[in-house]
Amino acid sequence: MGKRGPKPQFTSVACPNKDCKLYGLTDQGNVTGNGTYTSRGNKTRRYVCHECGKAFCDQTGTFYHDLHKDEETIDLALKMSMKGMSIEAIADVLEVQSASVKRWLACAAEQCDKVNDHMIKNVEVSRVEMDELWVIIKKKYSHE
Amino acid sequence: MKNYEDDGQWMWVSFAPGCRLILDFVIGPRKQYVADKLVELTIKHLSDKIPLFVTDGLKFYRDSLLKQFGIMKEFP
């Protein structure tokens, strides 16, 4: 006979708390659902880890966590920035404050750094080249 | 563009041409501390094997690499 009671849910969800013993481990039975809430028009599930007692949601640890604007708008702002549009122009097009765009860019850069550090490890190469490229930062000052 | 040669900000890049991978970059002036930072960040991504470092000959790289990998040996 199988185990009695309801089947365990959320077995693919891992605790994002780095101090937790079961951090990053899935299928340990430590994570259960803790209700849902509506954020930016979408239903977001909350979870609780019974090992460390911390609650978290689907977006915890992601770039979108704690950002109020919807994901599509933020993605669009980042794409526009990558294509070379100024922060003011992006803010104008998306009808948001330029401070918000700046904050999204800063968050994205921080997250990219984390991903980079995580992905590029133990690289075995025979040759590394190092060089400097002149970049225009603070255009105004360089023209003075 | 008057002060093109040395003044202003530079993007210091370290890359692995074998796999076309940018390992890391630092933005800063042409100063020793920026070279130190770049070398330090680059080493974090590498395995224990020390690769061949190829540069444009800027002396800051030599000093940074010596700081990281150099071993002082004194002969009697």
Backbone of each chain as ProteinMPNN parsed JSONL, in Angstrom:
{"seq_chain_A": "MGKRGPKPQFTSVACPNKDCKLYGLTDQGNVTGNGTYTSRGNKTRRYVCHECGKAFCDQTGTFYHDLHKDEETIDLALKMSMKGMSIEAIADVLEVQSASVKRWLACAAEQCDKVNDHMIKNVEVSRVEMDELWVIIKKKYSHE", "coords_chain_A": {"N_chain_A": [[0.838, -1.211, 0.0], [0.399, 2.255, -0.7], [1.656, 5.431, 0.561], [-0.383, 7.006, 3.008], [-2.753, 9.725, 2.944], [-2.648, 13.125, 1.54], [-0.973, 13.66, -1.619], [2.402, 14.809, -1.697], [2.943, 18.214, -2.489], [4.474, 20.687, -4.627], [7.075, 19.707, -5.011], [9.097, 20.373, -6.643], [10.03, 22.753, -5.838], [12.49, 24.668, -4.251], [14.035, 25.686, -1.16], [14.904, 29.083, -0.88], [16.522, 30.214, 1.003], [19.693, 30.897, 2.045], [20.819, 30.186, 4.443], [19.513, 28.001, 5.247], [19.352, 24.504, 5.93], [18.428, 22.88, 3.927], [18.769, 24.316, 1.636], [18.289, 25.14, -1.72], [17.699, 22.528, -2.397], [15.567, 20.207, -3.904], [12.489, 18.313, -3.681], [12.421, 17.463, -1.004], [10.473, 17.588, 0.783], [10.161, 19.682, 2.497], [9.005, 22.038, 1.756], [5.967, 23.729, 1.608], [2.791, 24.874, 0.347], [1.705, 28.24, 0.895], [-0.557, 29.776, 0.603], [-1.842, 32.32, -1.66], [-1.195, 35.411, -3.415], [-2.182, 38.487, -4.997], [-0.307, 40.071, -7.356], [0.673, 42.732, -9.344], [-1.467, 42.199, -10.987], [-1.315, 39.494, -11.417], [-1.646, 36.171, -10.14], [0.229, 35.122, -7.451], [2.072, 32.516, -6.012], [2.656, 31.691, -2.628], [5.124, 30.225, -0.494], [6.217, 28.108, 2.194], [9.038, 27.21, 4.089], [9.568, 24.455, 6.004], [11.799, 23.756, 7.315], [13.505, 25.935, 7.869], [11.638, 27.811, 8.403], [11.126, 30.043, 6.905], [9.209, 32.179, 4.767], [8.442, 32.379, 1.315], [8.122, 33.378, -2.165], [7.158, 32.724, -5.628], [8.718, 34.555, -6.991], [10.854, 35.191, -5.412], [14.222, 35.917, -5.019], [14.562, 36.341, -7.67], [15.025, 38.61, -10.447], [12.725, 40.126, -10.71], [11.615, 40.34, -8.243], [10.038, 42.227, -5.765], [9.652, 44.392, -7.448], [7.428, 46.765, -8.728], [6.22, 47.246, -11.185], [4.801, 45.665, -14.143], [6.15, 42.632, -15.579], [6.506, 42.622, -18.373], [6.728, 45.304, -19.109], [9.064, 46.048, -17.786], [10.916, 44.347, -18.989], [10.786, 45.354, -21.564], [11.812, 47.911, -21.169], [14.458, 47.286, -20.519], [15.284, 46.089, -22.888], [15.107, 48.263, -24.614], [17.036, 49.873, -23.527], [19.293, 48.359, -24.058], [19.377, 48.639, -26.757], [20.296, 51.114, -27.01], [18.858, 53.381, -26.27], [18.247, 56.375, -24.407], [17.934, 56.846, -20.834], [16.013, 58.726, -20.157], [14.515, 58.81, -22.506], [13.47, 56.239, -22.593], [11.91, 56.269, -20.282], [10.077, 58.172, -21.048], [8.77, 56.968, -23.247], [7.625, 54.694, -22.064], [6.094, 55.831, -20.19], [6.843, 56.198, -17.481], [8.633, 56.975, -14.416], [11.917, 58.36, -14.676], [13.633, 57.619, -12.699], [12.702, 55.155, -11.972], [13.346, 53.592, -14.176], [16.096, 53.743, -14.027], [16.486, 52.367, -11.646], [15.596, 49.802, -12.338], [17.486, 49.141, -14.228], [19.759, 49.083, -12.654], [19.132, 46.977, -10.94], [18.962, 44.909, -12.79], [21.582, 44.819, -13.689], [22.891, 44.025, -11.397], [21.774, 41.51, -11.016], [22.642, 40.252, -13.338], [25.353, 40.195, -12.87], [25.428, 38.394, -10.754], [24.512, 36.071, -12.018], [26.5, 35.766, -13.916], [28.738, 35.342, -12.273], [27.977, 32.951, -11.168], [27.718, 31.24, -13.364], [30.104, 31.364, -14.848], [32.581, 29.708, -13.972], [35.535, 28.036, -12.853], [36.849, 28.007, -15.368], [38.629, 26.577, -17.95], [41.136, 27.578, -19.742], [43.611, 28.101, -22.267], [44.693, 30.46, -22.909], [44.475, 33.879, -22.097], [43.311, 37.017, -22.971], [43.951, 40.45, -22.4], [42.744, 43.727, -22.445], [42.281, 47.263, -23.02], [39.497, 49.332, -23.604], [38.535, 52.386, -24.911], [35.994, 54.267, -23.485], [32.988, 56.187, -23.721], [32.012, 57.946, -21.121], [30.187, 60.09, -19.107], [29.835, 62.166, -21.108], [29.648, 64.97, -21.383], [31.723, 66.028, -19.834], [33.995, 65.114, -21.15], [33.919, 66.534, -23.473], [34.41, 69.105, -22.732]], "CA_chain_A": [[0.0, 0.0, 0.0], [1.151, 3.511, -0.751], [1.549, 6.29, 1.743], [-1.709, 7.585, 3.157], [-2.794, 11.179, 2.98], [-2.502, 13.775, 0.238], [0.355, 13.6, -2.238], [3.13, 16.047, -1.454], [2.948, 19.139, -3.623], [5.62, 21.607, -4.731], [8.334, 18.975, -4.812], [10.146, 20.954, -7.489], [10.393, 24.061, -5.283], [13.553, 24.569, -3.24], [14.109, 26.831, -0.249], [15.913, 30.019, -1.358], [17.267, 30.786, 2.126], [21.047, 30.322, 2.024], [21.18, 29.674, 5.767], [18.724, 26.8, 5.513], [20.065, 23.234, 5.66], [17.929, 22.304, 2.667], [18.843, 25.381, 0.619], [18.512, 24.714, -3.107], [17.391, 21.113, -2.626], [14.154, 19.963, -4.194], [11.949, 16.989, -3.34], [12.806, 17.104, 0.361], [9.248, 17.627, 1.584], [10.204, 20.787, 3.463], [8.286, 23.21, 1.235], [4.53, 23.576, 1.37], [2.139, 26.099, -0.1], [1.315, 29.134, 1.996], [-1.531, 30.713, 0.052], [-1.463, 33.094, -2.852], [-1.564, 36.829, -3.372], [-2.206, 39.069, -6.332], [0.691, 41.113, -7.537], [0.705, 43.213, -10.726], [-2.557, 41.57, -11.736], [-1.127, 38.042, -11.524], [-1.693, 35.425, -8.888], [1.561, 34.597, -7.12], [1.979, 31.56, -4.91], [3.609, 31.795, -1.526], [5.525, 28.931, 0.07], [6.925, 28.202, 3.466], [9.969, 26.111, 4.295], [9.393, 23.995, 7.385], [13.125, 23.527, 7.903], [13.983, 27.194, 8.462], [10.473, 28.625, 8.771], [11.022, 31.249, 6.072], [8.215, 32.171, 3.698], [8.943, 32.968, 0.067], [7.177, 33.224, -3.262], [7.755, 32.32, -6.906], [9.673, 35.545, -7.501], [11.948, 35.419, -4.461], [15.547, 35.628, -5.574], [14.65, 36.686, -9.096], [15.157, 40.032, -10.751], [11.431, 40.807, -10.621], [11.142, 40.386, -6.865], [9.897, 43.561, -5.168], [9.434, 45.454, -8.427], [5.974, 46.938, -8.798], [5.722, 47.271, -12.571], [4.674, 44.314, -14.708], [7.381, 42.098, -16.154], [6.622, 42.986, -19.796], [7.197, 46.691, -19.191], [10.459, 46.078, -17.339], [11.693, 43.705, -20.06], [10.818, 46.291, -22.69], [12.746, 48.98, -20.788], [15.823, 46.748, -20.61], [15.577, 45.904, -24.32], [15.319, 49.6, -25.193], [18.332, 50.335, -23.033], [20.323, 47.612, -24.787], [19.42, 49.157, -28.13], [20.963, 52.415, -26.985], [18.003, 54.522, -25.928], [18.605, 56.992, -23.125], [17.002, 56.567, -19.732], [14.895, 59.675, -20.268], [13.684, 58.405, -23.65], [12.743, 55.027, -22.181], [10.892, 56.692, -19.318], [9.083, 58.905, -21.821], [7.995, 56.016, -24.059], [6.848, 53.782, -21.207], [5.331, 56.672, -19.262], [7.238, 55.926, -16.09], [9.647, 57.916, -13.933], [13.272, 57.936, -15.097], [14.256, 56.967, -11.535], [12.295, 53.735, -12.007], [14.156, 52.934, -15.223], [17.458, 53.632, -13.466], [16.462, 51.312, -10.633], [15.487, 48.516, -13.038], [18.788, 48.854, -14.853], [20.704, 48.731, -11.584], [18.747, 45.627, -10.487], [19.316, 43.959, -13.859], [23.049, 44.692, -13.703], [23.242, 43.245, -10.203], [21.377, 40.118, -11.27], [23.544, 39.735, -14.393], [26.619, 39.921, -12.182], [25.256, 37.154, -9.984], [24.429, 34.961, -12.982], [27.846, 35.643, -14.484], [29.611, 34.716, -11.27], [27.53, 31.578, -10.962], [27.887, 30.427, -14.576], [31.487, 31.313, -15.35], [33.442, 29.232, -12.877], [36.483, 26.974, -13.23], [37.069, 28.012, -16.817], [39.976, 26.097, -18.284], [41.554, 28.097, -21.048], [45.068, 28.136, -22.364], [45.135, 31.82, -23.177], [43.551, 34.962, -21.734], [43.774, 38.312, -23.479], [43.433, 41.578, -21.631], [42.927, 44.96, -23.203], [41.427, 48.361, -22.565], [38.769, 50.018, -24.667], [38.149, 53.714, -24.436], [34.539, 54.394, -23.515], [32.483, 57.534, -23.419], [31.168, 58.049, -19.931], [30.149, 61.513, -18.806], [30.122, 62.831, -22.38], [29.771, 66.412, -21.214], [33.029, 66.383, -19.307], [35.049, 64.839, -22.114], [33.89, 67.549, -24.527], [34.823, 70.414, -22.195]], "C_chain_A": [[0.872, 1.258, 0.0], [0.963, 4.297, 0.534], [0.164, 6.897, 1.821], [-1.61, 9.11, 3.145], [-2.558, 11.792, 1.609], [-1.071, 13.654, -0.285], [1.1, 14.892, -1.941], [3.172, 16.92, -2.715], [4.25, 19.941, -3.599], [6.965, 20.908, -4.496], [9.47, 19.557, -5.652], [10.611, 22.317, -6.972], [11.428, 23.875, -4.171], [13.566, 25.817, -2.369], [15.215, 27.778, -0.72], [16.765, 30.645, -0.24], [18.636, 30.102, 2.252], [21.465, 29.728, 3.372], [20.448, 28.377, 6.108], [19.536, 25.546, 5.147], [19.689, 22.656, 4.3], [17.917, 23.33, 1.536], [19.132, 24.783, -0.766], [18.163, 23.266, -3.397], [15.893, 20.936, -2.861], [13.769, 18.559, -3.713], [12.362, 16.523, -1.936], [11.601, 17.117, 1.305], [9.215, 18.759, 2.596], [9.38, 21.998, 3.031], [6.81, 22.878, 1.041], [3.96, 24.915, 0.928], [1.696, 26.928, 1.092], [0.372, 30.205, 1.454], [-1.028, 31.42, -1.184], [-1.759, 34.563, -2.595], [-1.498, 37.377, -4.793], [-1.202, 40.2, -6.41], [0.749, 41.46, -9.016], [-0.336, 42.499, -11.596], [-2.421, 40.066, -11.876], [-1.152, 37.394, -10.142], [-0.293, 34.861, -8.622], [1.433, 33.676, -5.917], [3.051, 31.826, -3.861], [3.914, 30.402, -0.992], [6.132, 29.162, 1.451], [7.835, 26.967, 3.579], [9.864, 25.698, 5.759], [10.721, 23.693, 8.067], [13.611, 24.796, 8.609], [12.839, 28.128, 8.85], [10.28, 29.86, 7.914], [9.944, 31.072, 5.001], [8.821, 32.82, 2.46], [7.902, 32.766, -1.026], [7.923, 32.859, -4.541], [8.855, 33.278, -7.356], [10.846, 35.817, -6.559], [13.274, 35.015, -5.106], [15.663, 35.919, -7.055], [14.75, 38.196, -9.248], [13.851, 40.784, -10.493], [10.914, 40.948, -9.19], [11.143, 41.82, -6.344], [9.805, 44.696, -6.18], [7.929, 45.541, -8.689], [5.409, 46.862, -10.211], [5.641, 45.851, -13.132], [5.936, 43.923, -15.49], [7.599, 42.546, -17.595], [7.202, 44.394, -19.939], [8.682, 46.772, -18.824], [11.361, 45.463, -18.42], [11.865, 44.656, -21.244], [11.823, 47.417, -22.404], [14.189, 48.502, -20.936], [16.23, 46.56, -22.072], [15.897, 47.255, -24.956], [16.672, 50.143, -24.775], [19.471, 49.649, -23.794], [20.463, 48.108, -26.218], [19.963, 50.581, -28.177], [20.091, 53.603, -26.659], [18.401, 55.083, -24.563], [17.549, 56.668, -22.071], [15.773, 57.467, -19.821], [13.943, 59.261, -21.394], [12.849, 57.179, -23.286], [11.597, 55.399, -21.244], [9.738, 57.388, -20.035], [8.167, 57.944, -22.59], [7.084, 55.173, -23.177], [5.978, 54.508, -20.188], [5.569, 56.272, -17.814], [8.282, 56.97, -15.684], [11.033, 57.427, -14.374], [14.012, 57.252, -13.937], [13.924, 55.475, -11.507], [13.151, 52.975, -13.008], [15.575, 52.723, -14.7], [17.533, 52.474, -12.475], [16.393, 49.932, -11.286], [16.83, 48.14, -13.646], [19.81, 48.41, -13.805], [20.428, 47.302, -11.09], [19.182, 44.589, -11.51], [20.826, 43.734, -13.875], [23.511, 43.811, -12.543], [22.952, 41.754, -10.427], [22.287, 39.477, -12.315], [24.893, 39.368, -13.776], [26.559, 38.588, -11.438], [25.262, 35.945, -10.914], [25.812, 34.691, -13.572], [28.789, 34.914, -13.524], [29.273, 33.24, -11.083], [27.876, 30.687, -12.154], [29.349, 30.287, -14.997], [32.423, 30.984, -14.191], [34.349, 28.14, -13.424], [36.7, 26.878, -14.735], [38.503, 27.56, -17.093], [40.322, 26.568, -19.678], [43.075, 28.174, -21.075], [45.575, 29.566, -22.506], [44.057, 32.837, -22.788], [44.127, 36.259, -22.271], [43.146, 39.42, -22.647], [43.726, 42.86, -22.387], [42.011, 46.032, -22.633], [40.755, 48.994, -23.779], [38.35, 51.367, -24.118], [36.642, 53.852, -24.537], [34.118, 55.814, -23.166], [31.548, 57.44, -22.23], [31.262, 59.508, -19.519], [30.578, 62.299, -20.043], [30.456, 64.307, -22.216], [31.186, 66.795, -20.819], [34.136, 66.184, -20.344], [35.074, 65.882, -23.23], [34.386, 68.896, -24.033], [36.314, 70.637, -22.367]], "O_chain_A": [[1.934, 1.303, 0.62], [0.235, 3.904, 1.446], [-0.407, 7.267, 0.795], [-0.537, 9.69, 3.311], [-2.302, 11.083, 0.636], [-0.108, 13.561, 0.476], [0.494, 15.963, -1.933], [3.399, 16.444, -3.827], [5.022, 19.862, -2.643], [7.866, 21.458, -3.863], [10.644, 19.277, -5.413], [11.47, 22.959, -7.577], [11.265, 23.042, -3.279], [13.146, 26.888, -2.808], [16.344, 27.34, -0.939], [17.618, 31.494, -0.5], [18.729, 28.905, 2.526], [22.352, 28.876, 3.437], [20.726, 27.739, 7.123], [20.299, 25.542, 4.181], [20.504, 22.035, 3.619], [17.136, 23.212, 0.592], [20.087, 24.028, -0.948], [18.314, 22.815, -4.532], [15.066, 21.452, -2.11], [14.626, 17.74, -3.385], [12.619, 15.34, -1.715], [11.695, 16.714, 2.464], [8.339, 18.794, 3.46], [9.09, 22.878, 3.841], [6.454, 21.888, 0.401], [4.583, 25.96, 1.117], [1.357, 26.399, 2.151], [0.485, 31.382, 1.795], [0.065, 31.15, -1.682], [-2.489, 34.908, -1.666], [-0.848, 36.807, -5.669], [-1.245, 41.154, -5.634], [0.862, 40.567, -9.856], [-0.108, 42.235, -12.776], [-3.324, 39.417, -12.403], [-0.744, 37.979, -9.138], [0.29, 34.199, -9.482], [0.774, 34.008, -4.932], [4.197, 32.144, -4.18], [3.066, 29.511, -1.035], [6.506, 30.279, 1.807], [7.457, 25.853, 3.218], [10.056, 26.523, 6.652], [10.758, 23.407, 9.263], [14.058, 24.764, 9.756], [13.051, 29.122, 9.545], [9.368, 30.648, 8.163], [9.78, 30.001, 4.416], [9.64, 33.731, 2.579], [6.913, 32.06, -0.826], [9.145, 32.705, -4.547], [9.808, 32.87, -8.02], [11.736, 36.6, -6.891], [13.416, 33.922, -5.656], [16.735, 35.764, -7.639], [14.578, 38.95, -8.29], [13.874, 41.951, -10.101], [9.895, 41.598, -8.954], [12.137, 42.534, -6.471], [9.875, 45.862, -5.793], [7.251, 44.526, -8.848], [4.261, 46.464, -10.409], [6.327, 44.947, -12.656], [6.673, 44.774, -15.987], [8.728, 42.819, -18.002], [8.061, 44.639, -20.787], [9.455, 47.476, -19.474], [12.43, 45.992, -18.725], [12.938, 44.749, -21.841], [12.583, 47.821, -23.284], [15.042, 49.242, -21.427], [17.369, 46.833, -22.45], [16.839, 47.374, -25.74], [17.368, 50.787, -25.56], [20.477, 50.274, -24.13], [21.533, 48.009, -26.819], [20.075, 51.178, -29.247], [20.548, 54.741, -26.763], [18.837, 54.344, -23.679], [16.427, 56.271, -22.388], [14.646, 57.029, -19.59], [12.723, 59.35, -21.253], [11.67, 57.094, -23.628], [10.473, 54.917, -21.386], [8.573, 57.215, -19.676], [6.946, 58.094, -22.579], [5.915, 54.963, -23.5], [5.231, 53.891, -19.429], [4.638, 56.042, -17.041], [8.75, 57.748, -16.515], [11.283, 56.223, -14.435], [14.895, 56.422, -14.153], [14.732, 54.647, -11.086], [13.62, 51.869, -12.738], [16.176, 51.669, -14.903], [18.496, 51.707, -12.458], [17.059, 48.999, -10.838], [17.257, 46.986, -13.591], [20.607, 47.499, -14.029], [21.352, 46.523, -10.854], [19.702, 43.53, -11.158], [21.294, 42.609, -14.052], [24.399, 42.971, -12.692], [23.747, 40.878, -10.086], [22.659, 38.31, -12.195], [25.492, 38.351, -14.127], [27.485, 37.779, -11.481], [25.917, 34.937, -10.647], [26.235, 33.542, -13.706], [29.525, 34.006, -13.909], [30.148, 32.401, -10.871], [28.274, 29.534, -11.987], [29.777, 29.224, -15.447], [32.971, 31.868, -13.532], [33.977, 27.411, -14.343], [36.728, 25.784, -15.298], [39.458, 28.099, -16.535], [39.851, 26.015, -20.672], [43.729, 28.297, -20.039], [46.747, 29.845, -22.252], [42.881, 32.67, -23.112], [45.299, 36.563, -22.049], [41.984, 39.347, -22.246], [44.826, 43.052, -22.906], [41.09, 45.745, -21.868], [41.367, 49.166, -24.833], [37.868, 51.469, -22.99], [36.072, 53.575, -25.593], [34.795, 56.53, -22.428], [30.437, 56.92, -22.33], [32.343, 60.094, -19.584], [31.579, 63.015, -20.012], [31.401, 64.824, -22.813], [31.777, 67.729, -21.362], [35.084, 66.965, -20.417], [36.109, 66.098, -23.86], [34.749, 69.75, -24.842], [36.831, 71.683, -21.974]]}, "seq_chain_B": "MKNYEDDGQWMWVSFAPGCRLILDFVIGPRKQYVADKLVELTIKHLSDKIPLFVTDGLKFYRDSLLKQFGIMKEFP", "coords_chain_B": {"N_chain_B": [[37.441, 65.367, -27.632], [39.984, 65.813, -26.907], [41.545, 64.822, -24.815], [42.117, 62.15, -25.395], [44.01, 60.042, -25.229], [44.969, 59.083, -22.58], [43.398, 60.013, -20.442], [40.236, 59.89, -18.71], [37.58, 57.407, -18.768], [38.05, 53.913, -19.099], [37.249, 50.797, -20.573], [38.147, 47.921, -19.224], [38.936, 44.85, -20.344], [38.839, 41.317, -20.037], [39.341, 38.456, -21.869], [38.66, 35.195, -23.224], [40.024, 34.057, -25.971], [39.929, 31.582, -27.195], [37.465, 30.36, -26.651], [35.807, 32.386, -27.222], [34.874, 34.094, -25.137], [33.917, 36.52, -22.847], [35.491, 37.112, -19.966], [35.567, 38.859, -17.754], [35.018, 42.32, -16.85], [36.115, 45.687, -16.204], [35.346, 48.999, -15.385], [37.149, 51.918, -15.516], [39.785, 54.323, -14.8], [43.035, 54.527, -16.458], [44.815, 53.108, -14.467], [46.856, 51.627, -11.908], [45.411, 50.295, -9.903], [43.048, 49.555, -11.117], [43.826, 47.716, -13.012], [44.742, 45.758, -11.283], [42.327, 45.011, -10.134], [40.98, 43.941, -12.341], [42.567, 41.724, -13.0], [42.323, 40.282, -10.662], [39.542, 39.729, -10.663], [39.367, 38.232, -12.991], [40.863, 35.965, -12.404], [39.247, 34.722, -10.556], [37.354, 33.475, -12.122], [38.725, 31.469, -13.351], [40.139, 28.13, -13.598], [42.332, 26.031, -11.615], [44.557, 25.881, -13.2], [47.069, 27.884, -14.612], [46.672, 30.184, -17.128], [48.104, 31.405, -20.265], [48.79, 34.763, -20.248], [47.937, 37.359, -22.319], [48.697, 40.6, -23.26], [48.358, 44.132, -24.121], [50.759, 45.165, -23.604], [50.844, 47.063, -21.662], [52.236, 48.345, -18.742], [50.999, 48.065, -16.283], [49.619, 45.672, -16.224], [51.599, 43.766, -16.061], [52.636, 44.23, -13.52], [50.371, 43.684, -11.962], [49.899, 40.976, -12.54], [52.208, 39.887, -11.572], [51.86, 40.441, -8.905], [49.766, 38.738, -8.31], [50.57, 36.14, -9.153], [53.268, 35.992, -8.867], [56.338, 34.757, -7.475], [58.701, 35.224, -5.069], [62.083, 34.508, -5.26], [64.971, 33.943, -3.606], [68.399, 33.845, -4.192], [71.354, 32.426, -2.955]], "CA_chain_B": [[38.377, 64.259, -27.853], [41.347, 66.309, -26.685], [42.308, 64.002, -23.879], [41.78, 60.771, -25.762], [44.981, 58.989, -25.002], [45.045, 58.432, -21.266], [42.406, 60.475, -19.472], [38.869, 59.376, -18.856], [37.253, 56.037, -18.367], [38.348, 52.849, -20.051], [36.665, 49.509, -20.209], [39.215, 46.922, -19.182], [38.271, 43.569, -20.639], [39.652, 40.108, -20.144], [38.548, 37.474, -22.605], [39.309, 33.951, -23.641], [39.758, 34.0, -27.414], [39.687, 30.193, -27.602], [36.034, 30.044, -26.618], [35.099, 33.66, -27.462], [34.148, 34.354, -23.896], [34.397, 37.642, -22.035], [35.544, 36.604, -18.594], [35.13, 39.934, -16.865], [35.432, 43.658, -17.279], [36.089, 46.72, -15.168], [35.393, 50.34, -15.972], [37.935, 52.791, -14.656], [40.889, 55.005, -15.496], [44.237, 53.714, -16.691], [45.58, 53.149, -13.224], [47.293, 50.305, -11.437], [44.397, 49.601, -9.098], [42.024, 48.991, -12.01], [44.444, 46.501, -13.567], [44.728, 44.776, -10.183], [40.943, 44.548, -9.986], [40.652, 43.091, -13.498], [43.289, 40.453, -12.868], [41.703, 39.587, -9.526], [38.23, 39.216, -11.098], [39.586, 37.209, -14.025], [41.357, 34.745, -11.753], [38.105, 34.083, -9.883], [36.618, 32.648, -13.084], [39.577, 30.434, -13.928], [40.429, 26.945, -12.791], [43.65, 26.112, -10.972], [45.6, 26.011, -14.219], [47.352, 29.284, -14.953], [46.794, 30.295, -18.584], [49.025, 32.413, -20.786], [48.121, 36.067, -20.291], [48.43, 38.189, -23.42], [48.197, 41.966, -23.078], [48.876, 45.083, -25.106], [52.08, 45.619, -23.15], [50.725, 48.079, -20.611], [53.029, 47.819, -17.614], [50.144, 47.776, -15.123], [49.258, 44.25, -16.246], [52.752, 42.989, -15.587], [52.713, 44.363, -12.058], [49.222, 42.979, -11.363], [50.104, 39.531, -12.667], [53.28, 39.511, -10.638], [51.268, 40.474, -7.556], [48.892, 37.563, -8.139], [51.217, 34.846, -9.4], [54.723, 36.062, -8.681], [56.952, 34.15, -6.28], [60.054, 35.767, -4.88], [63.063, 33.481, -4.933], [66.277, 34.566, -3.354], [69.502, 32.916, -4.371], [72.48, 32.809, -2.09]], "C_chain_B": [[39.822, 64.673, -27.571], [42.188, 65.34, -25.869], [42.126, 62.515, -24.139], [42.73, 59.749, -25.173], [44.881, 58.314, -23.621], [43.928, 58.815, -20.312], [41.062, 59.793, -19.704], [38.743, 57.923, -18.491], [37.563, 55.051, -19.488], [37.625, 51.592, -19.592], [37.768, 48.466, -20.338], [38.556, 45.555, -19.336], [39.273, 42.426, -20.61], [38.801, 39.067, -20.85], [39.381, 36.275, -23.019], [39.036, 33.79, -25.129], [39.424, 32.589, -27.906], [38.214, 29.846, -27.626], [35.187, 31.308, -26.771], [34.244, 34.071, -26.265], [34.761, 35.558, -23.177], [34.349, 37.181, -20.583], [35.061, 37.649, -17.609], [35.552, 41.277, -17.435], [35.341, 44.619, -16.103], [36.095, 48.062, -15.886], [36.136, 51.24, -15.007], [39.063, 53.435, -15.441], [42.084, 54.08, -15.711], [45.15, 53.853, -15.486], [45.872, 51.729, -12.765], [46.167, 49.554, -10.717], [43.306, 48.963, -9.958], [42.562, 47.701, -12.643], [44.442, 45.389, -12.519], [43.346, 44.141, -10.052], [40.585, 43.578, -11.114], [41.305, 41.716, -13.37], [42.651, 39.613, -11.754], [40.363, 38.949, -9.933], [38.39, 38.091, -12.11], [39.984, 35.889, -13.385], [40.219, 33.981, -11.071], [37.356, 33.141, -10.822], [37.432, 31.455, -13.58], [39.748, 29.236, -12.995], [41.842, 27.087, -12.2], [44.801, 26.278, -11.959], [45.814, 27.481, -14.563], [47.524, 29.39, -16.472], [47.882, 31.296, -18.987], [48.261, 33.733, -20.877], [48.755, 36.916, -21.397], [47.845, 39.586, -23.251], [48.753, 42.868, -24.174], [50.221, 45.669, -24.668], [52.031, 46.7, -22.088], [51.378, 47.543, -19.34], [52.182, 47.475, -16.377], [49.789, 46.29, -15.048], [50.388, 43.406, -15.657], [52.803, 43.021, -14.059], [51.572, 43.605, -11.365], [49.43, 41.48, -11.398], [51.196, 39.049, -11.724], [52.756, 39.477, -9.206], [50.483, 39.193, -7.288], [49.656, 36.242, -8.205], [52.717, 34.824, -9.069], [55.203, 35.406, -7.393], [58.371, 34.679, -6.199], [61.002, 34.631, -4.49], [64.405, 34.168, -4.731], [67.361, 33.513, -3.467], [70.71, 33.356, -3.512], [73.641, 33.424, -2.898]], "O_chain_B": [[40.763, 63.974, -27.948], [43.352, 65.074, -26.17], [41.997, 61.722, -23.206], [42.301, 58.708, -24.676], [44.725, 57.096, -23.535], [43.548, 58.016, -19.456], [40.807, 59.206, -20.755], [39.672, 57.299, -17.978], [37.358, 55.338, -20.667], [37.421, 51.36, -18.4], [38.249, 48.177, -21.434], [37.71, 45.17, -18.529], [40.4, 42.549, -21.09], [37.658, 38.829, -20.46], [40.604, 36.333, -23.144], [37.926, 33.422, -25.514], [38.727, 32.421, -28.906], [37.755, 29.124, -28.511], [33.99, 31.297, -26.483], [33.052, 34.352, -26.391], [35.967, 35.603, -22.933], [33.278, 36.897, -20.048], [34.244, 37.362, -16.734], [36.339, 41.353, -18.379], [34.598, 44.398, -15.146], [36.785, 48.227, -16.892], [35.798, 51.318, -13.826], [39.268, 53.124, -16.615], [42.115, 52.967, -15.187], [46.12, 54.611, -15.494], [45.222, 50.769, -13.181], [45.992, 48.348, -10.895], [42.713, 47.955, -9.574], [41.832, 46.72, -12.788], [44.175, 44.228, -12.83], [43.205, 42.93, -9.887], [39.973, 42.535, -10.883], [40.672, 40.686, -13.602], [42.469, 38.404, -11.891], [40.082, 37.798, -9.601], [37.64, 37.115, -12.09], [39.502, 34.827, -13.777], [40.229, 32.751, -11.017], [36.792, 32.138, -10.386], [36.874, 30.529, -14.169], [39.533, 29.322, -11.786], [42.455, 28.151, -12.287], [45.878, 26.753, -11.601], [44.858, 28.225, -14.779], [48.417, 28.762, -17.04], [48.493, 31.944, -18.137], [47.208, 33.805, -21.51], [49.963, 37.153, -21.397], [46.631, 39.738, -23.113], [49.514, 42.429, -25.036], [50.746, 46.576, -25.314], [53.072, 47.2, -21.661], [51.102, 46.42, -18.918], [52.605, 46.689, -15.529], [49.673, 45.721, -13.963], [50.167, 42.479, -14.877], [52.986, 41.998, -13.399], [51.77, 42.973, -10.327], [49.172, 40.787, -10.414], [51.12, 37.959, -11.157], [53.137, 38.625, -8.403], [50.529, 38.637, -6.191], [49.414, 35.337, -7.407], [53.337, 33.763, -9.005], [54.549, 35.495, -6.354], [59.14, 34.586, -7.156], [60.761, 33.898, -3.531], [64.891, 34.886, -5.604], [67.249, 32.424, -2.904], [71.004, 34.546, -3.396], [74.663, 33.798, -2.322]]}, "name": "protein", "num_of_chains": 2, "seq": "MGKRGPKPQFTSVACPNKDCKLYGLTDQGNVTGNGTYTSRGNKTRRYVCHECGKAFCDQTGTFYHDLHKDEETIDLALKMSMKGMSIEAIADVLEVQSASVKRWLACAAEQCDKVNDHMIKNVEVSRVEMDELWVIIKKKYSHEMKNYEDDGQWMWVSFAPGCRLILDFVIGPRKQYVADKLVELTIKHLSDKIPLFVTDGLKFYRDSLLKQFGIMKEFP"}
